[in-house]
Amino acid sequence: MSTVFTLIILNIISMIIIFFYVENDNLKPTKLTLIFLISTFIVWISFIGGIFTNVPTEFVDLLWNVCWIYLILAGLAAIIFEVKNSRLYVIVALLLTSINFIFFSFSISIGNM
């Protein structure tokens, strides 16, 4: 658990360095990409921190699916809009979106067993 949390913290720090220390204005990410990355990290930290276990079951069933579907759709939108701007952010958004999709599909398949 601490290894995953450490990796998430290192990922957040690297994203902050990439986003705010880019000299060229053309390489800065769009607001949609920033919203996608921030919401991805919030959902990941909520999952690892166990916030979903403290909420009633009926609400969590709805919240769980909505959060992950939102992350997947926001990631796809960020990829589409970021292609014109910078390939670096496309790669980052593509990796995070694929991780979110794989995790969501695994959680759905395990939940249906």
Secondary structure, DSSP 8 states (H G I E B T S, - for coil): -HHHHHHHHHHHHHHHHHHHS---GGGS--HHHHHHHHHHHHHHHHHHHTGGGGS-HHHHHHHHHHHHHHHHHHHHHHHHHHTTT-HHHHHHHHHHHHHHHHHHHHHHHHHT-
